């Protein structure tokens, strides 16, 4: 997905880094070098994954991404960009963890670090 800069706006260093990261992850995923669950960006929304993970697009009852099987409900998401924390919990039982959700939380934390100028290294093999 190619991001367009609206006319009259200058692309910031942060938006340039995001565009680069999106393209690199798209290519790595397409060639089998990156699992979709390990992306730091979202190809659907064109954002860092922590910025859009609360969207219903990221809920999947089959794979249990943001889904509590016991309660059959989606998990709520809390992202604190200042504290750099991400939590996902079932609003009913306060649990709802799964391997898929754990991977999503891990990706969100890495995304927070990358977007904030952290030192998260690229996991995309050259």
PyMOL commands that set and color helices and strands:
alter all, ss='L'
color gray80, all
select helices_A, chain A and resi 13-30+36-38+49-52+56-58+99-115
alter helices_A, ss='H'
color red, helices_A
select strands_A, chain A and resi 41-42+47-48+67-68+73-80+85-90
alter strands_A, ss='S'
color yellow, strands_A
deselect
rebuild
show_as cartoon
